[in-house]
Amino acid sequence: MKRRNFVQLAGLGTGALMLPSGMLGHSISAEALLDPGMDRAVKKKMADVALNTAKSLGATYADARIGRYLNQYVFTREDKVQNVVNTESFGIGIRVIANGTWGFASTNSVTEDGIKKATNQAVAIAKANSRIQKEPVQLAPVGSFGEVSWKTPIKKDFKEVPVSEKVDLLLNANKAAMDNGANFVNSAMFMVNEQKYFASTEGSYIDQDVYRIWPTFDVTAIDRDTNTFKTRQALSAPVGMGYEYLDGLDSEKLDGPGSLKLYKNSYDIVEDATIAAQQAKEMLTAKSVDPGKYDLVLEPNHLGLTIHESVGHPLELDRVLGYEANYAGTSFATLDKWKSGDFKYGSDKVSIVADKTQPNTLGNVGYDDEGVKTKKWDLIRDGVLVNYEAIRDQVHMLNEEESNGCCYAQSWNDVQFQRMPNVSLEPGKEKLSAEEMIKDVEKGIYIAGRGSYSIDQQRYNFQFGGTVFYEIKDGKIEGMLNDVAYQSNTQEFWNSCVKVCDKDDYRLFGSFFDGKGQPSQVSAVSHGSSTSRFNDVNVINTGRNV
């Protein structure tokens, strides 16, 4: 599945059929999601079978990941439920180094015999591959953490919430949209629980319980006189939280232009659907943008996608080195730029960090999938490129001795590899609201929400759309616009950043289904930012009056 398709899943009653196979499994009842699964002591025993077998076969390193992956997806359209999907996937993946080379095998037979067989296969693969291995794998050292555990700090487990309650919430959102002028509406709720147990020959036994949730919708309004239509997507952000995200327990809203509501900490899907219908109708008569140079004021739910594509992906070290090119290409941000020590990725307003510890984010875990304790580190500091995203067998290429802790596999059945951590733009240090930022703009456009985009294979030249667009004239919002997209290149764009709002405006964007690799895997990742201003950016008219 392509990464750009993740925003379209909400409109598909059969959307579960499009989801990556590694994220699914076999169908179960909603009640079966509450089964406790394998006892932790038994997991340790089974993991030790893998580790001891690997060492007896000559492996110098081994790790085992016992994973139970639970998913619940609910799809609705107008006043009907289209699908409710409950799945479970359970098994073990074993990764080894033998003769200086990686080997991997997995099995859903989590028994002593099944694990021994899979471990034998992993070691045999490593030894076979070692015949063509030019250099041995170099692993950065990692601490031995013993027996530890980590859990997403949720307040309400989605598995304990009746399906009927989730269906009612989505149908209420649909009704609110229809009552406010929508002709069609699709809504969906994606909920994931990853129960992951990691053990390695270095002495760590790590048990983690990870939760994610994403409510979303598409609202469409039609003008039958002109045979045109407009669609407005939800302004929700996928988050690493429990069902409390939809309860409004920590509700905080920011007022955007017009009737726009922007959400922090929790999400009101019924209110957003109501406003979405009204805005979709307004879009039908909004004027088409005049192409030219504009100052852009970009809100976080929009800017997150630009961060993802123009910073997150190009700073993955395997892309930089040319080892990985699937889905997202390689990277313009080559090692020579980093080694120079003064490559201006952006203006001095731009400081971008990677952070696997940030609360409520999709990538927040205690330890990555090779047993490294997660952390926060700089990628761009005051506009200068200072680091990349790298894991244990990569960091020696940067003359570093510690992994960044951003290794991940989408399931027990897939080998773990380097994935994008949460990558975020730090908020500005001076007090500044989005309203105050707009007051300084003579000719500009405010863009909220993600839309279509394209970017080249080196993550350099790009074009981004959005969900809703407002014209800014002489410091005031004048009304909605249609057919807006902006074009730039990564370095030019980030160097045009002149202002970033403070921490009070900071919000998250996220992707549930970020694809990479071959065979392909998906991961979930968040991007935080505050509303930001970019001066003198080229805006084109996409010419789609539909």
C-alpha positions as CSV (number, residue, x, y, z in Angstrom):
1,M,0.0,0.0,0.0
2,K,1.3,3.4,-0.9
3,R,1.9,5.9,1.9
4,R,-0.2,8.6,0.3
5,N,-3.3,6.2,0.3
6,F,-3.5,6.1,4.1
7,V,-5.8,9.2,4.1
8,Q,-8.2,7.5,1.8
9,L,-8.8,4.4,3.8
10,A,-11.7,6.0,5.8
11,G,-13.8,6.1,2.6
12,L,-13.6,2.4,2.1
13,G,-16.0,0.0,3.8
14,T,-13.7,-2.8,2.6
15,G,-10.7,-0.8,3.6
16,A,-9.4,-3.7,5.7
17,L,-8.7,-5.5,2.5
18,M,-6.2,-2.8,1.6
19,L,-4.3,-2.9,4.9
20,P,-0.8,-4.4,4.9
21,S,-0.9,-8.1,5.6
22,G,1.7,-7.8,8.3
23,M,-0.7,-5.7,10.3
24,L,-3.6,-8.1,10.1
25,G,-3.8,-11.7,11.1
26,H,-6.8,-13.9,11.6
27,S,-10.2,-12.6,12.5
28,I,-11.4,-12.8,16.1
29,S,-14.3,-11.5,18.1
30,A,-14.2,-8.2,19.8
31,E,-14.3,-10.0,23.1
32,A,-11.3,-12.1,22.2
33,L,-9.2,-8.9,22.0
34,L,-9.4,-8.8,25.8
35,D,-7.7,-12.2,26.2
36,P,-4.5,-11.7,28.2
37,G,-2.3,-13.7,25.8
38,M,0.9,-15.6,26.7
39,D,2.2,-15.1,30.3
40,R,5.4,-13.1,30.5
41,A,7.3,-16.0,32.2
42,V,6.4,-18.3,29.4
43,K,7.5,-15.7,26.9
44,K,10.9,-15.5,28.6
45,K,11.2,-19.3,28.5
46,M,10.3,-19.4,24.8
47,A,12.7,-16.5,24.0
48,D,15.5,-18.4,25.8
49,V,14.9,-21.4,23.6
50,A,15.7,-19.2,20.5
51,L,18.7,-17.5,22.1
52,N,20.3,-20.7,23.4
53,T,19.7,-22.6,20.1
54,A,21.3,-19.7,18.1
55,K,24.4,-19.7,20.3
56,S,24.7,-23.5,20.1
57,L,24.7,-23.2,16.3
58,G,27.5,-20.7,16.3
59,A,25.7,-17.4,16.3
60,T,27.6,-14.6,17.9
61,Y,24.4,-12.6,18.5
62,A,20.7,-13.3,18.5
63,D,17.4,-11.6,19.4
64,A,13.9,-12.9,19.6
65,R,10.7,-10.9,19.3
66,I,7.4,-12.5,20.5
67,G,4.6,-10.3,19.2
68,R,0.8,-10.3,19.7
69,Y,-0.7,-7.6,17.4
70,L,-4.3,-6.7,17.9
71,N,-6.3,-4.5,15.6
72,Q,-9.8,-3.2,15.5
73,Y,-11.1,-1.1,12.6
74,V,-14.6,0.3,12.2
75,F,-15.9,1.7,8.9
76,T,-19.2,3.5,8.3
77,R,-20.9,5.5,5.6
78,E,-23.8,7.9,6.1
79,D,-26.3,5.9,8.3
80,K,-24.8,2.5,7.8
81,V,-22.0,0.3,9.2
82,Q,-19.9,-1.0,6.4
83,N,-17.4,-3.2,8.3
84,V,-16.0,-4.0,11.7
85,V,-12.7,-5.8,11.7
86,N,-11.0,-7.5,14.7
87,T,-7.8,-9.3,14.1
88,E,-5.0,-11.0,16.0
89,S,-1.5,-12.0,14.8
90,F,0.8,-13.9,17.1
91,G,4.3,-15.4,16.6
92,I,8.0,-15.0,17.0
93,G,10.7,-13.5,14.9
94,I,14.4,-14.6,15.4
95,R,17.3,-12.5,14.1
96,V,20.9,-13.7,14.4
97,I,24.5,-12.8,13.4
98,A,26.5,-15.8,12.2
99,N,29.8,-15.5,10.4
100,G,29.4,-11.7,10.6
101,T,26.1,-11.8,8.7
102,W,22.4,-11.2,9.5
103,G,19.9,-14.1,9.2
104,F,16.2,-14.0,10.1
105,A,13.3,-16.4,10.3
106,S,9.9,-16.4,11.9
107,T,7.1,-18.8,12.9
108,N,3.6,-18.7,14.4
109,S,4.4,-22.0,16.1
110,V,5.5,-20.5,19.5
111,T,6.6,-23.8,20.9
112,E,10.0,-25.2,21.7
113,D,10.1,-27.3,18.6
114,G,8.7,-24.5,16.4
115,I,11.2,-22.0,17.7
116,K,14.2,-24.4,17.4
117,K,13.2,-25.0,13.8
118,A,12.9,-21.3,13.0
119,T,16.2,-20.5,14.7
120,N,18.0,-23.2,12.7
121,Q,16.7,-21.6,9.6
122,A,17.8,-18.1,10.7
123,V,21.3,-19.3,11.4
124,A,21.5,-21.3,8.1
125,I,20.4,-18.2,6.2
126,A,23.1,-16.1,7.9
127,K,25.8,-18.6,7.1
128,A,24.7,-18.9,3.5
129,N,24.7,-15.1,3.1
130,S,28.1,-14.8,4.6
131,R,29.7,-16.2,1.5
132,I,29.0,-13.0,-0.3
133,Q,29.2,-10.6,2.7
134,K,32.1,-8.2,2.1
135,E,32.3,-6.8,5.6
136,P,31.0,-8.2,8.9
137,V,28.1,-6.5,10.7
138,Q,29.2,-4.0,13.3
139,L,26.8,-3.5,16.1
140,A,27.0,-0.5,18.4
141,P,27.1,-1.5,22.1
142,V,23.8,-1.4,24.0
143,G,23.1,-1.8,27.7
144,S,21.7,-5.0,29.2
145,F,18.4,-3.9,30.8
146,G,17.4,-7.2,32.4
147,E,13.7,-7.7,32.8
148,V,11.9,-4.4,32.2
149,S,8.5,-3.3,30.9
150,W,6.9,-0.2,29.3
151,K,3.3,0.7,28.4
152,T,1.7,3.6,26.5
153,P,0.2,5.7,29.4
154,I,-3.4,5.2,28.4
155,K,-6.4,6.2,30.5
156,K,-9.0,4.1,28.6
157,D,-8.3,0.8,26.7
158,F,-10.1,0.8,23.4
159,K,-10.6,-3.0,23.7
160,E,-12.8,-2.4,26.8
161,V,-15.1,0.1,24.9
162,P,-18.1,-1.7,23.3
163,V,-18.1,-1.7,19.5
164,S,-21.6,-0.3,19.7
165,E,-20.3,2.8,21.4
166,K,-17.7,3.3,18.7
167,V,-20.3,2.8,15.9
168,D,-22.7,5.3,17.6
169,L,-19.9,7.9,17.7
170,L,-19.1,7.5,14.0
171,L,-22.7,7.5,13.0
172,N,-23.4,10.6,15.1
173,A,-20.5,12.3,13.3
174,N,-22.0,11.2,10.0
175,K,-25.4,12.5,10.9
176,A,-23.9,15.9,12.0
177,A,-22.3,16.2,8.6
178,M,-25.4,15.3,6.7
179,D,-27.5,17.7,8.8
180,N,-25.2,20.5,7.9
181,G,-25.3,20.0,4.1
182,A,-23.0,17.1,3.3
183,N,-24.2,14.7,0.5
184,F,-21.8,11.9,1.4
185,V,-19.7,11.0,4.4
186,N,-17.4,8.1,5.3
187,S,-15.9,7.7,8.7
188,A,-13.6,5.2,10.3
189,M,-11.7,4.3,13.4
190,F,-8.4,2.5,13.5
191,M,-7.2,1.1,16.8
192,V,-4.0,-0.9,17.4
193,N,-2.4,-2.7,20.3
194,E,1.1,-4.1,19.9
195,Q,2.1,-6.5,22.7
196,K,5.8,-7.0,22.1
197,Y,8.4,-9.0,24.0
198,F,12.1,-8.6,23.1
199,A,15.0,-10.7,24.3
200,S,18.6,-10.8,23.3
201,T,21.9,-12.6,24.0
202,E,23.0,-9.3,25.6
203,G,20.8,-9.9,28.5
204,S,17.7,-7.8,27.9
205,Y,14.1,-9.0,28.4
206,I,11.8,-6.2,27.4
207,D,8.0,-6.4,27.6
208,Q,6.1,-3.5,25.9
209,D,2.4,-2.7,25.5
210,V,1.8,-0.1,22.8
211,Y,-1.5,1.6,21.9
212,R,-2.5,3.8,18.9
213,I,-5.8,5.3,17.7
214,W,-6.9,7.2,14.6
215,P,-10.5,8.5,14.0
216,T,-11.1,10.0,10.6
217,F,-13.6,10.9,8.0
218,D,-14.2,12.3,4.5
219,V,-17.2,14.7,4.0
220,T,-18.4,15.6,0.5
221,A,-20.7,18.3,-0.7
222,I,-22.2,18.5,-4.2
223,D,-23.4,21.4,-6.3
224,R,-25.8,19.6,-8.7
225,D,-26.4,22.8,-10.8
226,T,-22.7,22.9,-11.8
227,N,-21.9,19.1,-11.3
228,T,-19.0,19.9,-9.0
229,F,-18.1,18.6,-5.6
230,K,-15.7,19.3,-2.7
231,T,-14.4,17.0,-0.1
232,R,-13.1,18.0,3.4
233,Q,-11.1,15.5,5.4
234,A,-11.0,15.2,9.1
235,L,-8.5,17.4,11.0
236,S,-7.8,14.6,13.5
237,A,-4.3,13.4,14.2
238,P,-3.5,9.8,14.7
239,V,-2.0,9.5,18.2
240,G,-0.4,7.2,20.7
241,M,-3.2,7.3,23.2
242,G,-6.1,5.2,24.4
243,Y,-9.8,5.8,23.7
244,E,-9.7,8.9,26.0
245,Y,-8.6,10.8,22.8
246,L,-12.2,10.7,21.8
247,D,-13.7,11.3,25.3
248,G,-12.5,14.9,25.6
249,L,-11.0,14.3,29.0
250,D,-8.2,16.7,28.3
251,S,-9.9,18.8,25.7
252,E,-8.1,21.8,24.4
253,K,-9.2,23.6,21.2
254,L,-7.7,26.5,19.2
255,D,-9.8,28.8,17.0
256,G,-8.6,28.9,13.4
257,P,-9.7,31.1,10.6
258,G,-13.4,31.2,9.9
259,S,-15.2,28.5,11.8
260,L,-12.1,26.2,11.9
261,K,-11.5,24.4,15.1
262,L,-8.0,22.9,15.8
263,Y,-7.6,20.2,18.3
264,K,-5.0,19.4,21.0
265,N,-4.8,16.4,23.4
266,S,-8.3,15.1,22.4
267,Y,-10.6,15.2,19.4
268,D,-14.3,16.1,18.9
269,I,-15.2,14.1,15.8
270,V,-18.8,15.2,15.8
271,E,-17.9,18.9,16.0
272,D,-15.2,18.5,13.3
273,A,-17.7,16.7,11.0
274,T,-20.2,19.5,11.5
275,I,-17.7,22.1,10.5
276,A,-16.4,20.0,7.7
277,A,-19.8,19.9,6.0
278,Q,-20.2,23.6,6.3
279,Q,-16.7,24.2,4.9
280,A,-17.2,21.7,2.0
281,K,-20.3,23.7,1.0
282,E,-18.3,26.9,1.3
283,M,-15.6,25.5,-0.9
284,L,-18.1,25.0,-3.7
285,T,-18.3,28.8,-4.3
286,A,-14.8,29.8,-3.1
287,K,-12.7,31.5,-5.6
288,S,-9.8,29.8,-7.4
289,V,-6.4,31.0,-6.4
290,D,-4.3,33.4,-8.5
291,P,-0.9,31.7,-9.0
292,G,2.1,33.7,-7.8
293,K,4.3,34.3,-4.8
294,Y,2.7,34.2,-1.4
295,D,3.7,34.2,2.3
296,L,2.3,30.8,3.6
297,V,1.0,30.3,7.2
298,L,1.0,26.6,7.7
299,E,-0.8,24.9,10.6
300,P,0.7,21.8,12.2
301,N,-1.8,19.2,10.8
302,H,-0.6,20.4,7.3
303,L,3.1,21.1,8.1
304,G,3.5,17.7,9.6
305,L,3.2,16.0,6.2
306,T,5.8,18.4,4.7
307,I,8.2,17.6,7.6
308,H,7.6,13.9,7.0
309,E,8.5,14.0,3.3
310,S,11.2,16.7,3.2
311,V,13.0,16.0,6.5
312,G,11.9,12.7,8.0
313,H,12.6,10.5,4.9
314,P,15.7,12.2,3.5
315,L,17.5,12.0,6.9
316,E,17.1,8.2,7.2
317,L,20.7,7.0,6.9
318,D,20.0,4.0,4.7
319,R,18.4,6.3,2.1
320,V,21.4,8.7,2.5
321,L,23.8,5.9,1.8
322,G,21.7,4.6,-1.2
323,Y,21.0,1.3,0.6
324,E,17.2,1.9,0.5
325,A,15.2,3.5,-2.3
326,N,11.7,1.9,-2.1
327,Y,8.6,4.0,-1.7
328,A,10.5,7.2,-1.0
329,G,13.7,7.2,-3.0
330,T,17.1,8.1,-1.7
331,S,18.2,11.5,-0.4
332,F,19.8,14.7,-1.4
333,A,21.1,15.1,2.2
334,T,24.3,13.2,1.5
335,L,27.1,12.7,4.0
336,D,29.3,15.4,2.5
337,K,26.7,18.0,3.5
338,W,26.7,16.7,7.1
339,K,30.5,16.5,7.3
340,S,30.8,20.1,6.2
341,G,29.3,21.2,9.5
342,D,27.6,24.2,8.0
343,F,25.0,22.9,5.5
344,K,22.0,25.3,5.8
345,Y,19.0,22.9,5.6
346,G,16.8,25.8,6.8
347,S,16.8,29.3,8.4
348,D,17.9,29.8,11.9
349,K,14.3,29.5,13.0
350,V,14.4,25.8,12.0
351,S,15.4,23.3,14.7
352,I,14.1,19.8,14.1
353,V,14.4,16.9,16.5
354,A,13.9,13.2,16.4
355,D,12.2,11.9,19.6
356,K,10.9,8.4,20.3
357,T,10.0,9.5,23.9
358,Q,7.5,12.2,23.2
359,P,4.1,11.5,24.9
360,N,1.0,10.9,22.8
361,T,3.0,10.3,19.6
362,L,2.7,7.3,17.4
363,G,6.4,6.5,17.7
364,N,6.5,6.7,21.5
365,V,8.0,3.5,23.0
366,G,10.4,2.7,25.8
367,Y,12.7,0.6,23.7
368,D,13.1,0.0,20.0
369,D,12.8,-3.3,18.3
370,E,16.4,-4.2,18.8
371,G,16.4,-3.5,22.6
372,V,17.8,0.1,22.5
373,K,16.4,2.5,25.0
374,T,14.7,5.3,23.1
375,K,15.8,9.0,23.2
376,K,15.6,12.4,21.7
377,W,18.3,13.9,19.4
378,D,18.9,16.8,17.1
379,L,18.6,16.5,13.3
380,I,18.7,20.2,12.4
381,R,19.8,22.8,14.9
382,D,19.3,26.5,14.1
383,G,19.0,25.6,10.4
384,V,22.2,23.5,10.2
385,L,22.1,19.7,9.4
386,V,23.7,18.0,12.4
387,N,22.7,14.3,12.4
388,Y,20.7,11.5,10.8
389,E,18.4,8.6,11.9
390,A,20.4,5.5,12.4
391,I,20.3,2.1,14.2
392,R,22.9,-0.3,15.8
393,D,24.5,-1.6,12.6
394,Q,24.7,1.9,11.0
395,V,26.0,4.4,13.5
396,H,29.6,3.4,13.1
397,M,29.3,4.9,9.6
398,L,28.8,8.3,11.4
399,N,31.7,7.6,13.8
400,E,29.1,7.3,16.6
401,E,29.0,4.6,19.3
402,E,25.3,4.7,20.2
403,S,22.2,3.7,18.2
404,N,19.5,6.3,17.9
405,G,16.9,3.7,18.9
406,C,14.8,3.9,15.8
407,C,14.6,0.2,14.7
408,Y,11.1,-1.2,14.1
409,A,9.3,-4.1,12.4
410,Q,5.6,-4.0,11.6
411,S,5.1,-7.5,13.0
412,W,6.8,-10.6,14.4
413,N,6.8,-12.0,10.9
414,D,9.0,-9.1,9.5
415,V,12.7,-8.4,10.2
416,Q,13.3,-5.1,12.0
417,F,15.2,-2.3,10.2
418,Q,15.7,1.5,10.4
419,R,12.5,3.4,10.5
420,M,11.6,7.1,10.8
421,P,11.2,8.2,14.5
422,N,8.9,11.1,15.4
423,V,10.5,14.1,13.7
424,S,9.3,17.5,14.8
425,L,9.9,21.2,14.4
426,E,10.6,22.8,17.7
427,P,8.2,25.7,18.7
428,G,9.5,29.3,18.7
429,K,10.9,30.7,21.8
430,E,9.1,34.0,21.7
431,K,5.4,34.3,22.5
432,L,3.5,34.3,19.2
433,S,0.0,33.1,18.3
434,A,-1.2,32.2,14.8
435,E,-3.5,35.2,14.8
436,E,-0.6,37.5,15.6
437,M,1.5,35.9,12.8
438,I,-1.3,36.5,10.3
439,K,-1.5,40.2,11.2
440,D,2.0,40.7,9.6
441,V,1.1,39.1,6.3
442,E,0.2,41.4,3.4
443,K,-0.4,38.7,0.7
444,G,-0.6,35.2,1.9
445,I,-2.5,31.9,2.3
446,Y,-3.3,30.0,5.5
447,I,-3.3,26.2,4.9
448,A,-4.8,23.6,7.3
449,G,-4.8,19.9,6.9
450,R,-3.0,17.5,4.6
451,G,-3.7,17.0,1.0
452,S,-2.2,15.6,-2.2
453,Y,1.6,15.9,-2.7
454,S,4.5,14.8,-4.8
455,I,8.2,14.8,-4.2
456,D,11.1,13.6,-6.2
457,Q,13.3,10.5,-5.5
458,Q,15.9,12.6,-3.7
459,R,13.3,14.3,-1.5
460,Y,14.2,17.7,-2.9
461,N,11.8,19.2,-5.4
462,F,8.2,19.0,-4.2
463,Q,4.6,20.1,-4.4
464,F,2.1,20.1,-1.6
465,G,-1.7,20.8,-1.4
466,G,-3.9,20.8,1.7
467,T,-7.4,20.4,3.1
468,V,-8.6,24.0,3.5
469,F,-7.2,27.3,2.3
470,Y,-7.8,30.9,3.4
471,E,-6.7,34.0,1.6
472,I,-4.8,36.6,3.7
473,K,-4.8,40.2,2.7
474,D,-3.2,43.0,4.7
475,G,-3.2,41.0,7.9
476,K,-6.8,39.7,7.7
477,I,-8.5,36.5,6.6
478,E,-10.6,37.3,3.5
479,G,-12.2,34.0,2.7
480,M,-11.7,30.5,1.4
481,L,-9.7,29.6,-1.7
482,N,-9.6,26.6,-4.1
483,D,-7.0,24.9,-6.2
484,V,-4.0,25.7,-4.1
485,A,-0.7,24.0,-4.1
486,Y,2.8,25.3,-3.4
487,Q,6.0,24.3,-5.1
488,S,9.6,24.5,-3.8
489,N,12.7,22.5,-3.0
490,T,13.6,21.3,0.4
491,Q,16.4,23.7,1.1
492,E,14.7,26.7,-0.4
493,F,11.5,26.0,1.5
494,W,13.0,25.6,5.0
495,N,15.3,28.6,4.5
496,S,12.1,30.7,3.8
497,C,10.8,30.0,7.3
498,V,10.7,33.3,9.1
499,K,8.5,32.7,12.1
500,V,7.3,29.8,14.3
501,C,4.6,30.1,16.9
502,D,5.3,29.2,20.5
503,K,4.6,26.0,22.4
504,D,1.0,27.0,23.2
505,D,0.2,26.4,19.5
506,Y,2.2,23.1,19.3
507,R,0.2,20.1,17.8
508,L,0.7,16.8,16.2
509,F,0.3,15.3,12.7
510,G,0.7,11.6,12.1
511,S,0.8,8.7,9.7
512,F,-0.6,5.3,10.6
513,F,0.7,3.6,7.5
514,D,4.2,4.9,6.5
515,G,5.6,2.5,4.0
516,K,9.2,1.5,3.4
517,G,11.3,-1.4,2.3
518,Q,11.0,-4.5,0.1
519,P,9.1,-6.5,1.1
520,S,7.2,-3.5,2.2
521,Q,6.5,-2.7,5.8
522,V,4.5,0.1,7.4
523,S,5.1,2.0,10.6
524,A,3.3,4.7,12.6
525,V,5.0,8.1,13.1
526,S,4.1,11.5,14.4
527,H,5.4,15.0,13.6
528,G,4.8,17.9,15.9
529,S,5.0,21.6,15.1
530,S,3.5,25.0,15.8
531,T,2.0,27.2,13.1
532,S,4.8,28.5,11.0
533,R,5.3,31.1,8.3
534,F,7.2,30.7,5.1
535,N,7.8,33.8,3.0
536,D,7.7,34.3,-0.8
537,V,6.7,30.7,-1.8
538,N,5.5,29.8,-5.3
539,V,1.8,28.9,-5.4
540,I,0.2,27.3,-8.4
541,N,-3.4,26.8,-9.4
542,T,-4.1,23.1,-9.7
543,G,-7.0,23.8,-12.1
544,R,-9.4,21.4,-10.4
545,N,-12.7,23.0,-10.0
546,V,-14.3,19.8,-8.6
